[in-house]
Amino acid sequence: MGKSLKIAIIGDYNFTYNSHHATNLAIDHAANFLEVEISYYWIKLNEVLSFRPQQFNQYDGFWIAPGPIINEFFLHGIIKEIMGKPSPALITGAGYRTFIEAIINSYQLNPKNEKLISDNLVDGQQFEKISITPHSEAFIQLYKNRNNEELTSSRFSLYPRLIQRLENELTDVEAYNQFEEPEVLSLKTHPFFVACGFCPQITSTREIPHPLIYTFMKACLAELESNSKKQA
């Protein structure tokens, strides 16, 4: 393992949450699969807010951790900051809604201040099964040899007009769920900025790492190699 990645996991870590523990394990699964050393650091929301620009540059990628989100206002600002940087970013879980709200705010998509996103449709902290229908060619390939069932504790319904604006102008829908709602979105203007409502880390195993997570790590590795060439 000659190369080493540094990943910032942005969230208030709580060892009692399965999704947080699974996040750590899923990174280890991807590291083993890709044969690369990955160092990851959980960073609290209030700590990221005080980051200077050069501190963001210390990391090869950013992962917005699943909730619970202690301060959505803080996360909103952090997501907007990361959206403007070239480093790969992955959002899993409750941050999916905050990501969409950051886009709505950035591009003034809600001048009438309407409710464009539902509240969480999954009760409590339980996980429910969700079926993924890949839409983009990239996600069709990711799920080619994989069961399309995932686990989620965060599911949101979007106003149809918002979906149309997002898909036409700002994001690509990578996958839908069985309710025909966008389940995975990516920014059109970013090399790798993917947000999903479900938690891929929950179904990742050492034997079969989740393809979305190791694809994210591959993007981080490509970014590291690109930056190394620039500095050479």
NORSULVEN-V260519 format. One record per pair of residues at least 6 apart in sequence whose ideal C-beta (glycine too) atoms are under 8 Angstrom apart, sorted by the first residue. I is the first residue (numbers start at 0). J is the second residue. Records with the same first field share a line. If there is no record, write none. Layout:
I: J, J
This chain:
0: 30, 34, 35, 36
2: 35, 36, 220, 223, 224
3: 35, 36, 37, 38
4: 35, 36, 37, 38, 59, 60, 216, 219, 220, 223
5: 38, 39, 40, 57, 58, 59
6: 26, 37, 38, 39, 40, 58, 59, 60, 61, 62, 216, 219
7: 39, 40, 42, 47, 58, 60, 61, 62
8: 22, 39, 40, 41, 42, 62, 64
9: 42, 44, 47, 61, 62, 63, 64, 74, 77
10: 19, 41, 42, 43, 44, 63, 64, 65, 66, 68
11: 43, 44, 69
12: 19, 41, 43, 64
13: 19, 67
14: 20
16: 65, 67, 124
17: 126, 201
18: 64, 65, 91, 92, 152, 198, 200, 201
19: 64, 65
21: 198, 200, 201, 203
22: 62, 64, 65, 91, 200
23: 39
24: 200, 203, 205
25: 199, 200, 203, 208, 209, 212
26: 37, 39, 212, 216
27: 37, 205
28: 203, 204, 205, 208, 209, 212, 213
29: 37, 203, 208, 209, 212, 213, 215, 216
30: 36, 37, 216
31: 205, 208
32: 208, 213
33: 213, 216, 217, 220
35: 216, 220
37: 216
39: 62
40: 58
41: 64
44: 68, 69, 70, 73, 74, 77
45: 70, 73
47: 73, 77
48: 73, 76, 77
55: 80, 81, 84, 86
58: 86
59: 86, 87, 219, 220, 222, 223
60: 86, 87, 88, 89, 215, 216, 218, 219, 222
61: 81, 86, 87, 88, 89
62: 88, 89, 90, 91, 215
63: 74, 77, 78, 81, 88, 89, 90, 91, 94, 98, 194
64: 91, 92, 94
65: 91, 92, 93, 94, 152, 153, 198, 200
66: 92, 93, 94, 152, 153
67: 93, 124
68: 74, 93, 94, 97
71: 97
74: 94, 97
75: 97, 100, 101, 104
78: 90, 94, 97, 98, 101
79: 101, 104, 105
81: 88, 192
82: 88, 101, 105, 186, 189, 192
85: 189, 190, 222
86: 219, 222
87: 190, 191, 192, 215, 218, 219, 222
88: 189, 191, 192, 193
89: 193, 194, 211, 212, 215
90: 98, 193, 194, 195
91: 194, 195, 197, 198, 199, 200
92: 151, 152, 153, 196, 197, 198
93: 119, 152, 153
94: 194
95: 153, 155, 184, 194, 195, 196
96: 116, 119, 153, 155, 196
98: 184, 194
99: 116, 155, 157, 161, 165, 184, 194
100: 116
102: 108, 165, 169, 170
103: 109, 115, 161
106: 168, 169
108: 115, 161, 164
109: 115
113: 158
114: 158
115: 157, 158, 160, 161
116: 155, 156, 157, 158, 161
117: 155, 156, 157
118: 155
119: 152, 153, 154, 155
120: 154, 155, 156
121: 127, 151, 152, 153, 154
124: 152
125: 152
126: 150, 151, 152, 198, 201
127: 150, 151, 152, 154
128: 148, 149, 150
129: 148, 149, 150, 151, 154, 176, 177, 182, 196, 197
130: 147, 148, 149, 176, 177
131: 138, 142, 147, 148, 149, 174, 175, 176, 182, 183, 197
132: 147, 174, 175, 176, 177
133: 139, 141, 142, 147, 173, 174
134: 172, 173, 174, 175
135: 171, 172, 173, 174, 185
137: 173
138: 173, 174, 183
141: 210, 211, 214
142: 174, 210
145: 207, 210
148: 202
149: 197, 198, 199, 201, 202
150: 197, 198, 201, 202
151: 196, 197, 198
152: 198
153: 196, 197, 198
154: 176, 178, 180, 196
155: 180, 196
156: 178, 180
157: 165, 180, 181
162: 172, 181
165: 172, 181, 184
166: 172, 181
168: 187
169: 186, 187, 188
170: 184, 185, 186, 187
171: 184, 185, 187
172: 181, 183, 184
173: 183, 184, 185, 193, 195
174: 181, 182, 183, 195
175: 181, 182
176: 182, 196
182: 195, 196, 197
183: 193, 194, 195, 196
184: 193, 194, 195
185: 191, 192, 193, 194
186: 192
190: 218, 222
191: 215, 218
193: 211, 215
195: 211
199: 209, 211, 212
200: 209, 212
202: 209
203: 209, 212
